Amino acid sequence: MDWDNDPDWPWRSAAEDSPEELYALWQRAVRRSQAWLAEVLADGGLDQLSQSPWPYEVPSLRRLLIDLIEEYARHVGHADLLRES
């Protein structure tokens, strides 16, 4: 993605997609993450260190998974607020 030429892409990228298309994209992402998790658990578990260090530390895969769960929960909460408003 060329962020310099199209910085608003995330806000427009799915504007024309149907709910069915968006749900299918989400389902594929879920299947990829489940496959990744199964592979990680079979290959040393969640306490192994990430191969992509952050600027200030090298997090464990457990830490990355917790961060992903937290981020997902935050967005689900945002969706609840939008739905209720």
Residue pairs with C-beta under 8 A, 6 or more apart in sequence:
1 9
3 9
14 21
14 22
17 25
37 65
40 46
40 48
40 61
45 61
46 60
46 61
46 62
46 65
47 60
47 61
47 62
48 60
48 61
49 58
49 59
49 60
49 61
50 58
50 59
50 60
50 61
50 63
50 64
53 59
59 67
